[in-house]
Amino acid sequence: MTRRFKKIIGQNKTVIGMIHLQALPGTPQYAGSVNQIIRKALDEARIYQQAGIDALMIENMHDVPYTKNDVGHEISTLTGLIAYLTKKETGLPLGIQILAGANKAALAAAYTAGADFIRAEGFVFGHLADEGYIDSQAAELLRYRKYIGAEHIAIFTDIKKKHSSHALTADLDIVEMAHAADFFLSDGLIVTGMHTGDTADINELKKVKQATDLPVLIGSGVNLNNVADYLAVADGLIIGSYFKKDGYWANDVDGDKVKALMKKVRNIK
């Protein structure tokens, strides 16, 4: 278990609730109101907090189609502002992901907002994503973290990331990718299914957990029925789709679903 993970999360078996920001300025579905985006995000943060969530993460999921690696300042600055306000409102551990592969932007936003961690895709090994080829960024990202004095911010990294083809690394199983991420100083590993909301392979999770001392989180597909199985192995859960009405990521957060799952998690703990 890494020092940063322990300091940020403070416990094992942590549940991280996703806040999917409404489409941000300049993206095709932006509706023209920054204030509305902020209000919506803070409303969801309060719902999560009242339902007993352990931590939160902000993501620009509605910014489809995503740019690759670089986003405009209008994206990173507003994300940082919302993160700052969310952290101030809830006091909960808070993470940021900026799609797609905009890991340096996420790190800068997290640093200025007082957030605690980022979720990074493309940390080790390149892969072909919806947006095109995503190259590995570990060396550049960790040097940037050092440069801006953000070493207290953890970087949790996807391996064999969802929504991607891994044909170029087909000769490497997920354990080899876990070893590489560990060697390249990841603070935690994220295992997912093939798409948003898809369940992760429990056998792959077990293999990764046995192969490394890093914290391992599940990044998709957790629900009330399988949460006990995942918690028996994983150190944390990132949940978005299941917490939304009708289980669809773009819908509003359903506070009753959050409460029910968190009650079950507390009983398991």
PATI-785193 format. One line per 2 residues: number of its first residue (from 0); their letters; for each residue x, y, z of C-alpha. Coordinates in Angstrom, 2 decimals. Layout:
residues N
NUM) A) X Y Z ~ ...
***
This chain:
residues 269
0) MT) 0.00 0.00 0.00 ~ 1.53 3.30 -1.04
2) RR) 2.07 6.22 1.29 ~ -0.04 8.54 -0.87
4) FK) -2.96 6.10 -0.97 ~ -2.98 5.71 2.82
6) KI) -2.73 9.45 3.38 ~ -5.50 10.31 0.91
8) IG) -7.96 7.51 1.48 ~ -7.20 6.74 5.11
10) QN) -8.75 3.29 4.94 ~ -9.09 0.22 2.77
12) KT) -12.23 -0.64 0.82 ~ -12.92 2.94 -0.20
14) VI) -15.87 3.85 -2.42 ~ -15.33 6.77 -4.81
16) GM) -18.45 8.33 -6.34 ~ -18.24 9.88 -9.80
18) IH) -19.43 13.38 -10.65 ~ -19.78 13.60 -14.43
20) LQ) -19.66 17.29 -15.22 ~ -22.11 18.65 -17.75
22) AL) -20.55 19.53 -21.10 ~ -17.91 22.20 -20.57
24) PG) -17.39 25.40 -22.63 ~ -16.31 24.91 -26.22
26) TP) -17.50 21.29 -26.47 ~ -20.35 20.32 -28.84
28) QY) -22.97 19.78 -26.12 ~ -22.15 22.84 -23.99
30) AG) -25.46 24.46 -23.02 ~ -24.11 27.95 -22.37
32) SV) -24.17 28.25 -18.58 ~ -21.07 27.84 -16.43
34) NQ) -23.13 28.58 -13.32 ~ -25.44 25.67 -14.11
36) II) -22.50 23.31 -14.51 ~ -21.14 24.36 -11.12
38) RK) -24.52 24.12 -9.38 ~ -25.16 20.65 -10.79
40) AL) -21.78 19.35 -9.70 ~ -22.15 20.71 -6.16
42) DE) -25.68 19.32 -5.88 ~ -24.38 15.87 -6.76
44) AR) -21.49 16.21 -4.33 ~ -23.96 16.94 -1.53
46) IY) -26.10 13.94 -2.46 ~ -23.07 11.69 -2.35
48) QQ) -21.87 13.10 0.95 ~ -25.29 12.77 2.60
50) AG) -25.42 9.16 1.42 ~ -22.13 8.38 3.16
52) ID) -19.70 8.16 0.23 ~ -16.00 7.89 1.13
54) AL) -14.51 10.01 -1.66 ~ -15.42 11.80 -4.90
56) MI) -13.99 12.12 -8.38 ~ -14.79 14.70 -11.08
58) EN) -14.68 13.86 -14.78 ~ -15.59 15.71 -17.99
60) MH) -17.55 12.74 -19.32 ~ -20.05 14.85 -21.30
62) DV) -17.35 16.53 -23.41 ~ -17.78 14.09 -26.30
64) PY) -16.07 13.73 -28.68 ~ -12.93 13.99 -26.58
66) TK) -9.71 15.61 -27.71 ~ -6.55 13.56 -27.27
68) ND) -4.04 14.42 -24.51 ~ -4.53 18.21 -24.68
70) VG) -7.59 20.21 -23.69 ~ -8.22 23.92 -23.73
72) HE) -7.71 26.15 -20.72 ~ -11.48 26.60 -20.57
74) IS) -11.71 22.90 -19.65 ~ -8.89 22.62 -17.13
76) TL) -9.59 25.92 -15.35 ~ -13.31 25.24 -14.89
78) TG) -12.59 21.68 -13.77 ~ -10.14 23.04 -11.22
80) LI) -12.65 25.62 -9.99 ~ -15.36 22.99 -9.55
82) AY) -12.92 20.72 -7.78 ~ -11.94 23.53 -5.41
84) LT) -15.58 24.30 -4.60 ~ -16.41 20.61 -4.18
86) KK) -13.51 20.06 -1.82 ~ -14.48 23.16 0.18
88) ET) -18.13 22.05 0.32 ~ -17.59 18.42 1.35
90) GL) -14.07 18.06 2.73 ~ -13.96 14.59 1.18
92) PL) -10.93 13.11 -0.60 ~ -11.26 14.27 -4.19
94) GI) -9.86 13.18 -7.54 ~ -9.92 14.49 -11.10
96) QI) -9.84 12.86 -14.51 ~ -9.80 14.92 -17.70
98) LA) -10.59 13.05 -20.89 ~ -8.99 11.93 -22.99
100) GA) -5.55 11.27 -21.60 ~ -5.16 14.90 -20.48
102) NK) -3.23 13.81 -17.43 ~ -1.01 16.88 -17.04
104) AA) -4.09 19.12 -17.20 ~ -5.77 16.99 -14.55
106) LA) -2.69 17.16 -12.34 ~ -2.46 20.94 -12.68
108) AA) -6.18 21.31 -11.90 ~ -5.85 19.00 -8.89
110) YT) -2.87 20.92 -7.56 ~ -4.49 24.35 -7.82
112) AG) -7.83 23.06 -6.45 ~ -6.38 21.28 -3.43
114) AD) -7.57 17.92 -4.72 ~ -5.92 14.67 -3.69
116) FI) -5.48 12.39 -6.70 ~ -5.95 12.01 -10.42
118) RA) -6.95 9.09 -12.60 ~ -4.53 8.71 -15.51
120) EG) -5.00 6.75 -18.70 ~ -2.00 6.02 -20.88
122) FV) 0.45 5.75 -17.99 ~ 2.34 2.71 -19.28
124) FG) 2.11 1.03 -22.70 ~ 0.37 2.71 -25.61
126) HL) -3.11 1.72 -26.71 ~ -5.58 2.59 -29.43
128) AD) -8.55 4.48 -28.02 ~ -11.66 6.09 -29.53
130) EG) -9.64 9.28 -29.91 ~ -6.69 7.62 -31.63
132) YI) -3.36 6.34 -30.37 ~ -2.66 7.18 -26.72
134) DS) 1.02 6.91 -25.84 ~ 2.42 6.21 -22.39
136) QA) 2.98 9.31 -20.25 ~ 4.55 8.08 -17.00
138) AE) 7.93 9.77 -17.41 ~ 6.55 13.12 -18.54
140) LL) 3.72 13.11 -15.99 ~ 5.85 12.29 -12.95
142) RY) 8.45 14.85 -13.93 ~ 5.70 17.44 -14.26
144) RK) 4.37 16.49 -10.82 ~ 7.86 17.05 -9.41
146) YI) 8.28 20.32 -11.31 ~ 5.08 21.94 -9.96
148) GA) 5.56 20.63 -6.41 ~ 2.52 18.36 -6.52
150) EH) 4.15 15.22 -5.15 ~ 1.43 14.88 -2.51
152) IA) -1.11 14.21 -5.28 ~ -1.53 10.51 -6.04
154) IF) -1.71 9.18 -9.57 ~ -4.00 6.17 -9.94
156) TD) -3.46 4.51 -13.31 ~ -5.62 2.42 -15.61
158) IK) -4.13 -0.77 -17.00 ~ -5.70 -2.38 -20.09
160) KK) -8.07 0.57 -20.12 ~ -11.71 0.24 -21.18
162) HS) -12.91 1.65 -24.54 ~ -9.58 0.68 -26.08
164) SH) -7.88 -1.85 -28.30 ~ -4.77 -3.47 -26.88
166) AL) -3.75 -5.42 -29.97 ~ -0.24 -3.96 -29.88
168) TA) 0.29 -5.43 -26.42 ~ -1.67 -8.65 -26.95
170) DL) 1.42 -10.66 -25.93 ~ 1.34 -9.01 -22.51
172) DI) -1.25 -9.95 -19.93 ~ -2.63 -7.53 -17.36
174) VE) -0.14 -8.72 -14.74 ~ 2.79 -7.58 -16.91
176) MA) 1.13 -4.19 -17.26 ~ 0.66 -4.04 -13.50
178) HA) 4.36 -4.78 -12.98 ~ 5.30 -2.03 -15.45
180) AD) 3.04 0.54 -13.77 ~ 4.47 -0.41 -10.38
182) FF) 8.04 -0.09 -11.68 ~ 7.19 3.32 -13.18
184) LS) 5.98 4.55 -9.75 ~ 2.19 4.44 -10.05
186) DG) 0.37 5.10 -6.76 ~ -2.45 2.67 -7.51
188) LI) -3.86 0.51 -10.29 ~ -7.33 0.58 -11.83
190) VT) -8.90 -2.52 -13.40 ~ -12.01 -2.10 -15.58
192) GM) -14.38 -3.92 -17.91 ~ -14.41 -3.30 -21.65
194) HT) -16.80 -0.32 -21.58 ~ -18.32 2.18 -19.15
196) GD) -20.50 0.24 -16.71 ~ -19.13 -3.17 -17.74
198) TA) -18.02 -5.49 -14.97 ~ -14.34 -6.12 -14.46
200) DI) -13.01 -9.67 -14.64 ~ -12.72 -10.88 -11.04
202) NE) -9.99 -13.35 -12.02 ~ -7.90 -10.57 -13.59
204) LK) -8.42 -8.53 -10.43 ~ -7.14 -11.38 -8.28
206) KV) -4.07 -11.85 -10.49 ~ -3.21 -8.16 -10.32
208) KQ) -3.73 -8.01 -6.58 ~ -1.44 -11.01 -6.04
210) AT) 1.23 -9.62 -8.35 ~ 1.78 -6.21 -6.75
212) DL) 1.76 -4.42 -3.42 ~ 0.08 -1.39 -4.99
214) PV) -3.53 -0.57 -4.14 ~ -5.89 -1.99 -6.75
216) LI) -9.21 -0.32 -7.55 ~ -12.15 -1.43 -9.67
218) GS) -13.03 1.23 -12.23 ~ -16.31 0.03 -13.75
220) GV) -19.26 -2.29 -13.33 ~ -19.73 -2.33 -9.56
222) NL) -23.30 -2.75 -8.33 ~ -25.22 -3.89 -5.26
224) NN) -25.10 -7.53 -6.32 ~ -21.36 -7.85 -6.95
226) VA) -19.90 -5.32 -4.52 ~ -19.12 -7.97 -1.89
228) DY) -17.15 -10.06 -4.39 ~ -15.07 -7.08 -5.50
230) LA) -14.47 -5.80 -1.98 ~ -13.12 -9.20 -0.99
232) VA) -10.17 -8.48 -3.29 ~ -9.94 -4.79 -4.27
234) DG) -8.78 -1.89 -2.11 ~ -11.29 0.55 -3.54
236) LI) -14.18 1.01 -5.95 ~ -14.85 3.81 -8.43
238) IG) -18.59 3.89 -9.12 ~ -20.42 6.07 -11.61
240) SY) -23.06 4.37 -13.75 ~ -24.64 2.30 -10.99
242) FK) -25.21 5.36 -8.82 ~ -27.17 7.07 -11.59
244) KD) -30.90 6.69 -12.22 ~ -31.59 3.61 -14.37
246) GY) -27.88 2.76 -14.13 ~ -26.95 5.07 -16.98
248) WA) -23.91 7.32 -16.53 ~ -25.52 10.45 -18.08
250) ND) -28.49 10.49 -15.70 ~ -28.78 12.20 -12.31
252) VD) -27.29 10.67 -9.18 ~ -29.80 8.52 -7.27
254) GD) -29.19 9.13 -3.59 ~ -31.16 6.05 -2.53
256) KV) -28.91 3.79 -4.61 ~ -25.82 5.37 -3.09
258) KA) -27.20 4.89 0.43 ~ -28.11 1.25 -0.21
260) LM) -24.69 0.36 -1.56 ~ -22.83 2.26 1.14
262) KK) -24.91 0.48 3.80 ~ -23.89 -2.84 2.33
264) VR) -20.26 -1.77 2.14 ~ -20.27 -0.74 5.80
266) NI) -21.73 -4.11 6.76 ~ -19.00 -5.87 4.76
268) K) -16.28 -3.77 6.38
***
